[in-house]
């Protein structure tokens, strides 16, 4: 089997909704490692 890393950059979103989506993705049988989230914020 081949594996790869996946980076997803989203538009501004509600954090709770993003966390709910990550929980669903982590539960998928094809996700083999823990999901790591890195917050990108704009500095003014």
CHARMM internal coordinates of N, CA and C (Angstrom, degrees):
IC EDIT
DIST 1 N 1 CA 1.4504
DIST 1 CA 1 C 1.5219
ANGL 1 N 1 CA 1 C 109.74
DIST 1 C 2 N 1.3038
ANGL 1 CA 1 C 2 N 115.46
DIHE 1 N 1 CA 1 C 2 N 145.07
DIST 2 N 2 CA 1.4579
ANGL 1 C 2 N 2 CA 120.63
DIHE 1 CA 1 C 2 N 2 CA 176.63
DIST 2 CA 2 C 1.5230
ANGL 2 N 2 CA 2 C 108.83
DIHE 1 C 2 N 2 CA 2 C -103.09
DIST 2 C 3 N 1.3143
ANGL 2 CA 2 C 3 N 115.30
DIHE 2 N 2 CA 2 C 3 N 145.51
DIST 3 N 3 CA 1.4583
ANGL 2 C 3 N 3 CA 121.31
DIHE 2 CA 2 C 3 N 3 CA 178.57
DIST 3 CA 3 C 1.5153
ANGL 3 N 3 CA 3 C 108.86
DIHE 2 C 3 N 3 CA 3 C -126.48
DIST 3 C 4 N 1.3225
ANGL 3 CA 3 C 4 N 115.83
DIHE 3 N 3 CA 3 C 4 N 156.13
DIST 4 N 4 CA 1.4569
ANGL 3 C 4 N 4 CA 120.79
DIHE 3 CA 3 C 4 N 4 CA 176.62
DIST 4 CA 4 C 1.5163
ANGL 4 N 4 CA 4 C 109.21
DIHE 3 C 4 N 4 CA 4 C -149.80
DIST 4 C 5 N 1.3095
ANGL 4 CA 4 C 5 N 115.66
DIHE 4 N 4 CA 4 C 5 N 158.07
DIST 5 N 5 CA 1.4593
ANGL 4 C 5 N 5 CA 121.14
DIHE 4 CA 4 C 5 N 5 CA 172.52
DIST 5 CA 5 C 1.5151
ANGL 5 N 5 CA 5 C 108.20
DIHE 4 C 5 N 5 CA 5 C -87.42
DIST 5 C 6 N 1.3134
ANGL 5 CA 5 C 6 N 115.99
DIHE 5 N 5 CA 5 C 6 N 151.09
DIST 6 N 6 CA 1.4566
ANGL 5 C 6 N 6 CA 121.54
DIHE 5 CA 5 C 6 N 6 CA 179.72
DIST 6 CA 6 C 1.5171
ANGL 6 N 6 CA 6 C 108.30
DIHE 5 C 6 N 6 CA 6 C -130.51
DIST 6 C 7 N 1.3200
ANGL 6 CA 6 C 7 N 116.37
DIHE 6 N 6 CA 6 C 7 N 128.34
DIST 7 N 7 CA 1.4650
ANGL 6 C 7 N 7 CA 122.24
DIHE 6 CA 6 C 7 N 7 CA 177.23
DIST 7 CA 7 C 1.5172
ANGL 7 N 7 CA 7 C 107.47
DIHE 6 C 7 N 7 CA 7 C -112.79
DIST 7 C 8 N 1.3354
ANGL 7 CA 7 C 8 N 116.16
DIHE 7 N 7 CA 7 C 8 N 128.10
DIST 8 N 8 CA 1.4657
ANGL 7 C 8 N 8 CA 121.47
DIHE 7 CA 7 C 8 N 8 CA 179.38
DIST 8 CA 8 C 1.5243
ANGL 8 N 8 CA 8 C 107.69
DIHE 7 C 8 N 8 CA 8 C -120.19
DIST 8 C 9 N 1.3159
ANGL 8 CA 8 C 9 N 116.89
DIHE 8 N 8 CA 8 C 9 N 123.71
DIST 9 N 9 CA 1.4589
ANGL 8 C 9 N 9 CA 122.60
DIHE 8 CA 8 C 9 N 9 CA 175.81
DIST 9 CA 9 C 1.5159
ANGL 9 N 9 CA 9 C 106.86
DIHE 8 C 9 N 9 CA 9 C -111.44
DIST 9 C 10 N 1.3281
ANGL 9 CA 9 C 10 N 116.91
DIHE 9 N 9 CA 9 C 10 N 122.05
DIST 10 N 10 CA 1.4637
ANGL 9 C 10 N 10 CA 120.53
DIHE 9 CA 9 C 10 N 10 CA -176.83
DIST 10 CA 10 C 1.5229
ANGL 10 N 10 CA 10 C 110.86
DIHE 9 C 10 N 10 CA 10 C -107.04
DIST 10 C 11 N 1.2980
ANGL 10 CA 10 C 11 N 114.87
DIHE 10 N 10 CA 10 C 11 N 168.51
DIST 11 N 11 CA 1.4599
ANGL 10 C 11 N 11 CA 121.16
DIHE 10 CA 10 C 11 N 11 CA 170.30
DIST 11 CA 11 C 1.5234
ANGL 11 N 11 CA 11 C 107.41
DIHE 10 C 11 N 11 CA 11 C -75.64
DIST 11 C 12 N 1.3261
ANGL 11 CA 11 C 12 N 117.82
DIHE 11 N 11 CA 11 C 12 N 176.74
DIST 12 N 12 CA 1.4619
ANGL 11 C 12 N 12 CA 120.75
DIHE 11 CA 11 C 12 N 12 CA 176.20
DIST 12 CA 12 C 1.5218
ANGL 12 N 12 CA 12 C 108.63
DIHE 11 C 12 N 12 CA 12 C -56.83
DIST 12 C 13 N 1.3237
ANGL 12 CA 12 C 13 N 115.91
DIHE 12 N 12 CA 12 C 13 N 136.68
DIST 13 N 13 CA 1.4582
ANGL 12 C 13 N 13 CA 120.15
DIHE 12 CA 12 C 13 N 13 CA -177.47
DIST 13 CA 13 C 1.5203
ANGL 13 N 13 CA 13 C 110.35
DIHE 12 C 13 N 13 CA 13 C -149.90
DIST 13 C 14 N 1.3088
ANGL 13 CA 13 C 14 N 115.84
DIHE 13 N 13 CA 13 C 14 N 165.40
DIST 14 N 14 CA 1.4630
ANGL 13 C 14 N 14 CA 121.55
DIHE 13 CA 13 C 14 N 14 CA 176.85
DIST 14 CA 14 C 1.5322
ANGL 14 N 14 CA 14 C 107.68
DIHE 13 C 14 N 14 CA 14 C -75.96
DIST 14 C 15 N 1.3273
ANGL 14 CA 14 C 15 N 116.79
DIHE 14 N 14 CA 14 C 15 N 127.74
DIST 15 N 15 CA 1.4635
ANGL 14 C 15 N 15 CA 120.47
DIHE 14 CA 14 C 15 N 15 CA -173.91
DIST 15 CA 15 C 1.5290
ANGL 15 N 15 CA 15 C 112.31
DIHE 14 C 15 N 15 CA 15 C -58.44
DIST 15 C 16 N 1.3132
ANGL 15 CA 15 C 16 N 117.65
DIHE 15 N 15 CA 15 C 16 N -40.43
DIST 16 N 16 CA 1.4624
ANGL 15 C 16 N 16 CA 120.63
DIHE 15 CA 15 C 16 N 16 CA -179.46
DIST 16 CA 16 C 1.5146
ANGL 16 N 16 CA 16 C 112.65
DIHE 15 C 16 N 16 CA 16 C -60.93
DIST 16 C 17 N 1.3173
ANGL 16 CA 16 C 17 N 116.12
DIHE 16 N 16 CA 16 C 17 N -38.17
DIST 17 N 17 CA 1.4667
ANGL 16 C 17 N 17 CA 119.81
DIHE 16 CA 16 C 17 N 17 CA 178.13
DIST 17 CA 17 C 1.5236
ANGL 17 N 17 CA 17 C 110.97
DIHE 16 C 17 N 17 CA 17 C -68.87
DIST 17 C 18 N 1.3168
ANGL 17 CA 17 C 18 N 115.89
DIHE 17 N 17 CA 17 C 18 N -38.11
DIST 18 N 18 CA 1.4620
ANGL 17 C 18 N 18 CA 119.14
DIHE 17 CA 17 C 18 N 18 CA 178.08
DIST 18 CA 18 C 1.5184
ANGL 18 N 18 CA 18 C 110.45
DIHE 17 C 18 N 18 CA 18 C -65.37
DIST 18 C 19 N 1.3228
ANGL 18 CA 18 C 19 N 116.74
DIHE 18 N 18 CA 18 C 19 N -42.80
DIST 19 N 19 CA 1.4619
ANGL 18 C 19 N 19 CA 120.47
DIHE 18 CA 18 C 19 N 19 CA 179.02
DIST 19 CA 19 C 1.5264
ANGL 19 N 19 CA 19 C 110.93
DIHE 18 C 19 N 19 CA 19 C -62.81
DIST 19 C 20 N 1.3333
ANGL 19 CA 19 C 20 N 117.18
DIHE 19 N 19 CA 19 C 20 N -40.11
DIST 20 N 20 CA 1.4667
ANGL 19 C 20 N 20 CA 120.72
DIHE 19 CA 19 C 20 N 20 CA 178.08
DIST 20 CA 20 C 1.5260
ANGL 20 N 20 CA 20 C 110.66
DIHE 19 C 20 N 20 CA 20 C -62.51
DIST 20 C 21 N 1.3220
ANGL 20 CA 20 C 21 N 116.67
DIHE 20 N 20 CA 20 C 21 N -40.35
DIST 21 N 21 CA 1.4648
ANGL 20 C 21 N 21 CA 120.63
DIHE 20 CA 20 C 21 N 21 CA 178.47
DIST 21 CA 21 C 1.5274
ANGL 21 N 21 CA 21 C 110.57
DIHE 20 C 21 N 21 CA 21 C -66.00
DIST 21 C 22 N 1.3228
ANGL 21 CA 21 C 22 N 117.24
DIHE 21 N 21 CA 21 C 22 N -39.27
DIST 22 N 22 CA 1.4625
ANGL 21 C 22 N 22 CA 120.52
DIHE 21 CA 21 C 22 N 22 CA 179.21
DIST 22 CA 22 C 1.5283
ANGL 22 N 22 CA 22 C 111.42
DIHE 21 C 22 N 22 CA 22 C -65.36
DIST 22 C 23 N 1.3208
ANGL 22 CA 22 C 23 N 116.89
DIHE 22 N 22 CA 22 C 23 N -37.96
DIST 23 N 23 CA 1.4681
ANGL 22 C 23 N 23 CA 120.74
DIHE 22 CA 22 C 23 N 23 CA 176.99
DIST 23 CA 23 C 1.5235
ANGL 23 N 23 CA 23 C 109.83
DIHE 22 C 23 N 23 CA 23 C -61.63
DIST 23 C 24 N 1.3268
ANGL 23 CA 23 C 24 N 116.08
DIHE 23 N 23 CA 23 C 24 N -43.31
DIST 24 N 24 CA 1.4677
ANGL 23 C 24 N 24 CA 119.73
DIHE 23 CA 23 C 24 N 24 CA 179.26
DIST 24 CA 24 C 1.5296
ANGL 24 N 24 CA 24 C 111.10
DIHE 23 C 24 N 24 CA 24 C -65.26
DIST 24 C 25 N 1.3259
ANGL 24 CA 24 C 25 N 116.25
DIHE 24 N 24 CA 24 C 25 N -42.40
DIST 25 N 25 CA 1.4677
ANGL 24 C 25 N 25 CA 119.21
DIHE 24 CA 24 C 25 N 25 CA 179.37
DIST 25 CA 25 C 1.5241
ANGL 25 N 25 CA 25 C 111.14
DIHE 24 C 25 N 25 CA 25 C -64.75
DIST 25 C 26 N 1.3359
ANGL 25 CA 25 C 26 N 116.96
DIHE 25 N 25 CA 25 C 26 N -41.52
DIST 26 N 26 CA 1.4613
ANGL 25 C 26 N 26 CA 120.56
DIHE 25 CA 25 C 26 N 26 CA -179.02
DIST 26 CA 26 C 1.5255
ANGL 26 N 26 CA 26 C 111.39
DIHE 25 C 26 N 26 CA 26 C -62.23
DIST 26 C 27 N 1.3214
ANGL 26 CA 26 C 27 N 117.33
DIHE 26 N 26 CA 26 C 27 N -29.59
DIST 27 N 27 CA 1.4653
ANGL 26 C 27 N 27 CA 121.84
DIHE 26 CA 26 C 27 N 27 CA -178.94
DIST 27 CA 27 C 1.5301
ANGL 27 N 27 CA 27 C 113.06
DIHE 26 C 27 N 27 CA 27 C -76.35
DIST 27 C 28 N 1.3218
ANGL 27 CA 27 C 28 N 117.83
DIHE 27 N 27 CA 27 C 28 N -11.54
DIST 28 N 28 CA 1.4643
ANGL 27 C 28 N 28 CA 120.41
DIHE 27 CA 27 C 28 N 28 CA -179.57
DIST 28 CA 28 C 1.5302
ANGL 28 N 28 CA 28 C 110.32
DIHE 27 C 28 N 28 CA 28 C -66.93
DIST 28 C 29 N 1.3188
ANGL 28 CA 28 C 29 N 117.30
DIHE 28 N 28 CA 28 C 29 N 139.52
DIST 29 N 29 CA 1.4649
ANGL 28 C 29 N 29 CA 119.63
DIHE 28 CA 28 C 29 N 29 CA -178.32
DIST 29 CA 29 C 1.5320
ANGL 29 N 29 CA 29 C 113.76
DIHE 28 C 29 N 29 CA 29 C -66.60
DIST 29 C 30 N 1.3076
ANGL 29 CA 29 C 30 N 117.27
DIHE 29 N 29 CA 29 C 30 N -18.17
DIST 30 N 30 CA 1.4665
ANGL 29 C 30 N 30 CA 120.34
DIHE 29 CA 29 C 30 N 30 CA -179.45
DIST 30 CA 30 C 1.5276
ANGL 30 N 30 CA 30 C 112.93
DIHE 29 C 30 N 30 CA 30 C -87.44
DIST 30 C 31 N 1.3344
ANGL 30 CA 30 C 31 N 117.55
DIHE 30 N 30 CA 30 C 31 N -8.79
DIST 31 N 31 CA 1.4680
ANGL 30 C 31 N 31 CA 121.16
DIHE 30 CA 30 C 31 N 31 CA 176.65
DIST 31 CA 31 C 1.5261
ANGL 31 N 31 CA 31 C 106.79
DIHE 30 C 31 N 31 CA 31 C -87.58
DIST 31 C 32 N 1.3255
ANGL 31 CA 31 C 32 N 116.44
DIHE 31 N 31 CA 31 C 32 N 111.29
DIST 32 N 32 CA 1.4603
ANGL 31 C 32 N 32 CA 121.62
DIHE 31 CA 31 C 32 N 32 CA -169.66
DIST 32 CA 32 C 1.5236
ANGL 32 N 32 CA 32 C 114.28
DIHE 31 C 32 N 32 CA 32 C -96.75
DIST 32 C 33 N 1.3136
ANGL 32 CA 32 C 33 N 117.52
DIHE 32 N 32 CA 32 C 33 N -16.64
DIST 33 N 33 CA 1.4630
ANGL 32 C 33 N 33 CA 120.75
DIHE 32 CA 32 C 33 N 33 CA -177.50
DIST 33 CA 33 C 1.5253
ANGL 33 N 33 CA 33 C 109.18
DIHE 32 C 33 N 33 CA 33 C -128.80
DIST 33 C 34 N 1.3261
ANGL 33 CA 33 C 34 N 116.68
DIHE 33 N 33 CA 33 C 34 N 161.01
DIST 34 N 34 CA 1.4656
ANGL 33 C 34 N 34 CA 119.10
DIHE 33 CA 33 C 34 N 34 CA 177.53
DIST 34 CA 34 C 1.5303
ANGL 34 N 34 CA 34 C 111.03
DIHE 33 C 34 N 34 CA 34 C -61.49
DIST 34 C 35 N 1.3153
ANGL 34 CA 34 C 35 N 115.89
DIHE 34 N 34 CA 34 C 35 N 141.44
DIST 35 N 35 CA 1.4639
ANGL 34 C 35 N 35 CA 121.44
DIHE 34 CA 34 C 35 N 35 CA 176.69
DIST 35 CA 35 C 1.5265
ANGL 35 N 35 CA 35 C 108.64
DIHE 34 C 35 N 35 CA 35 C -76.60
DIST 35 C 36 N 1.3126
ANGL 35 CA 35 C 36 N 115.90
DIHE 35 N 35 CA 35 C 36 N 135.28
DIST 36 N 36 CA 1.4609
ANGL 35 C 36 N 36 CA 122.27
DIHE 35 CA 35 C 36 N 36 CA 177.17
DIST 36 CA 36 C 1.5171
ANGL 36 N 36 CA 36 C 107.59
DIHE 35 C 36 N 36 CA 36 C -111.81
DIST 36 C 37 N 1.3199
ANGL 36 CA 36 C 37 N 116.08
DIHE 36 N 36 CA 36 C 37 N 129.09
DIST 37 N 37 CA 1.4612
ANGL 36 C 37 N 37 CA 120.56
DIHE 36 CA 36 C 37 N 37 CA -179.65
DIST 37 CA 37 C 1.5255
ANGL 37 N 37 CA 37 C 108.93
DIHE 36 C 37 N 37 CA 37 C -110.14
DIST 37 C 38 N 1.3136
ANGL 37 CA 37 C 38 N 116.10
DIHE 37 N 37 CA 37 C 38 N 131.18
DIST 38 N 38 CA 1.4623
ANGL 37 C 38 N 38 CA 122.20
DIHE 37 CA 37 C 38 N 38 CA 175.59
DIST 38 CA 38 C 1.5205
ANGL 38 N 38 CA 38 C 107.33
DIHE 37 C 38 N 38 CA 38 C -122.11
DIST 38 C 39 N 1.3123
ANGL 38 CA 38 C 39 N 116.22
DIHE 38 N 38 CA 38 C 39 N 120.78
DIST 39 N 39 CA 1.4630
ANGL 38 C 39 N 39 CA 120.82
DIHE 38 CA 38 C 39 N 39 CA -178.71
DIST 39 CA 39 C 1.5262
ANGL 39 N 39 CA 39 C 109.76
DIHE 38 C 39 N 39 CA 39 C -82.92
DIST 39 C 40 N 1.3203
ANGL 39 CA 39 C 40 N 115.66
DIHE 39 N 39 CA 39 C 40 N 130.61
DIST 40 N 40 CA 1.4605
ANGL 39 C 40 N 40 CA 121.81
DIHE 39 CA 39 C 40 N 40 CA 175.36
DIST 40 CA 40 C 1.5196
ANGL 40 N 40 CA 40 C 107.00
DIHE 39 C 40 N 40 CA 40 C -108.97
DIST 40 C 41 N 1.2978
ANGL 40 CA 40 C 41 N 116.74
DIHE 40 N 40 CA 40 C 41 N 119.85
DIST 41 N 41 CA 1.4592
ANGL 40 C 41 N 41 CA 120.85
DIHE 40 CA 40 C 41 N 41 CA 178.98
DIST 41 CA 41 C 1.5184
ANGL 41 N 41 CA 41 C 109.37
DIHE 40 C 41 N 41 CA 41 C -120.75
DIST 41 C 42 N 1.3134
ANGL 41 CA 41 C 42 N 114.73
DIHE 41 N 41 CA 41 C 42 N 148.64
DIST 42 N 42 CA 1.4595
ANGL 41 C 42 N 42 CA 119.55
DIHE 41 CA 41 C 42 N 42 CA 175.80
DIST 42 CA 42 C 1.5186
ANGL 42 N 42 CA 42 C 108.96
DIHE 41 C 42 N 42 CA 42 C -87.84
DIST 42 C 43 N 1.3160
ANGL 42 CA 42 C 43 N 115.97
DIHE 42 N 42 CA 42 C 43 N 136.82
DIST 43 N 43 CA 1.4552
ANGL 42 C 43 N 43 CA 121.13
DIHE 42 CA 42 C 43 N 43 CA 177.15
DIST 43 CA 43 C 1.5184
ANGL 43 N 43 CA 43 C 108.76
DIHE 42 C 43 N 43 CA 43 C -103.74
DIST 43 C 44 N 1.3183
ANGL 43 CA 43 C 44 N 115.75
DIHE 43 N 43 CA 43 C 44 N 132.23
DIST 44 N 44 CA 1.4678
ANGL 43 C 44 N 44 CA 119.87
DIHE 43 CA 43 C 44 N 44 CA -179.17
DIST 44 CA 44 C 1.5043
ANGL 44 N 44 CA 44 C 110.66
DIHE 43 C 44 N 44 CA 44 C -94.43
END
COOR INIT
IC SEED 1 N 1 CA 1 C
IC BUILD
